Amino acid sequence: MDRNQRLLFPALIFITVTAFILRFYQVASNPPGFFCDEASIGYNAYSLLTTGKDEHSQPWPIFFRAFGEFKNPVAIYSTIPALTIFGLNETGVRFVSVIYGSLTVLIIYLLGKELRNPQTGLIAAFLLTISPWHIHFSRIAFECVSFLFFTSLSLYLFIRATKGVKSYLPWSFLFFAIGLYTYTPSRVFIPLFLPLLIAIFWNKVKVHRTQFILSLLLFLALITPLAIHLSGEEGWARAKQISIFSNAESFSSITTHIGTKYLLAFSPNYLFKFGDTDMPGQFVTRHSVKGTGELYWFQLPFLIAGFFYLWKQRRKALSKMLISWITLYPLADALTVSTLQSTHLIIGVLPLQLITALGADHVLAQINHLTALRIKKAVLILFTTLFCTFGTYEITRYLTNFFTHYPLESAGYYGWQYGPREIISYFQKNNADYEELIMDYHFNSPGIFFKFYAPENYD
């Protein structure tokens, strides 16, 4: 075993532990406040844990009625074990996203390893560990981070199945099916991505025809409850609220809107400069840190190199897979009426890190191919110095902003609406001094906070 291989495992452990720390540190207080969707997930998990029913007295439902729509089951059921450890509080609810986020770092390593080599996987894992996009949503009890976990896990198992481990194929289809129960945009991405995946790898999949047919039947059986849910009016409640098809006036305006949003998802302004919060027309401050893109500027040259590498390898199945992934990533958000939402676009964070990692490893390979040892050393030193200098500056700047400025900038009404815990605590302490204590209904779905923060006194 050479020196690089010996260092691989400790490096991966270090990266994973770092990923966990960045996602868990101060998770209860930053983001500040606690959004109604988080409280809904937490209280429904608590209600199932203590009574076997959701907040509307439905025993062990698949979909959860909340705020005029229905929430998906994966985030809620995943939260139950965490509540047994931490109790009904912000840490207990957000801890699930921390775990999903940290585990996804390990999975992207495995994907990078399959795409090129272990070094590519390690670079991809490091990039996801420090990713502003991924850190942000791995600290919040939103449904989107579980979508990333199950999609990436399904994809890795599928790739391994095409390389001869046929027993992984049913597991891949199982997790793809679970992915459809994680987050509404998954119902756009997975039904498009999975058939493309099968078509790209068909020559290898058809060798295991029996295994494939059984896996497909398992997938169809598992998504039957979702199909039934979507066949009714209730299943489309959320889509009707945000879909461009429900809100646009003409076919021309629909196509213009979709095309514009699709292209904006690849724009330097969104990816490197503004992120979600600072994009024109955006007023919500929850989804990213001001002055920070979803990617770092130091990634840009490697991202370009990665796309160049993919183009050179475009006839290979793995390259086709990655090109399909990045092509589909903006579609779910493009079909919504809102400005760009990094929540809807979250599936793009993984292929963008993988392509950047491919580019970085490709650049390193070109440097190693230099024949003159003196020139090779000089180029490598220059490359390492520039990477470390600019990378350290950008990462430090982002983390400083996130842990210092972001809590102040995003605590207001269009951010995390800081205050329900403190308001309800005041109500409980001073209830005897007033005839009525009222939380204004304009405060986003205030009823769920009484359930979450005072479940024993809720009436």
Sequence and secondary structure as in RCSB ss.txt:
>XXXX:A:sequence
MDRNQRLLFPALIFITVTAFILRFYQVASNPPGFFCDEASIGYNAYSLLTTGKDEHSQPWPIFFRAFGEFKNPVA
IYSTIPALTIFGLNETGVRFVSVIYGSLTVLIIYLLGKELRNPQTGLIAAFLLTISPWHIHFSRIAFECVSFLFF
TSLSLYLFIRATKGVKSYLPWSFLFFAIGLYTYTPSRVFIPLFLPLLIAIFWNKVKVHRTQFILSLLLFLALITP
LAIHLSGEEGWARAKQISIFSNAESFSSITTHIGTKYLLAFSPNYLFKFGDTDMPGQFVTRHSVKGTGELYWFQL
PFLIAGFFYLWKQRRKALSKMLISWITLYPLADALTVSTLQSTHLIIGVLPLQLITALGADHVLAQINHLTALRI
KKAVLILFTTLFCTFGTYEITRYLTNFFTHYPLESAGYYGWQYGPREIISYFQKNNADYEELIMDYHFNSPGIFF
KFYAPENYD
>XXXX:A:secstr
  HHHHHHHHHHHHHHHHHHHHHHTTTTTSS S  HHHHHHHHHHHHHHHHSB TTS BS SSEEETTEEE HHH
HHHHHHHHHHH SSHHHHHHHHHHHHHHHHHHHHHHHHHHT HHHHHHHHHHHHH HHHHHHTTS  THHHHHHH
HHHHHHHHHHHHTT TTHHHHHHHHHHHHTTT TTHHHHHHHHHHHHHHHTHHHHGGGHHHHHHHHHHHHHHTHH
HHHHHTSSGGGHHHHHHBHHHH SSHHHHHHHHHHHHHHTT HIIIIIITTTTSTT    SSS TT  SS GGGH
HHHHHHHHHHHHTTTSHHHHHHHHHHHHTTHHHHTBSSS  TTTTGGGHHHHHHHHHHHHHHHHHHHHT S HHH
HHHHHHHHHHHHHHHHHHHHHHHHHIIIIIHHHHSSSTTTT   HHHHHHHHHHHGGG S     TTSSSTHHHH
HHH TTT  
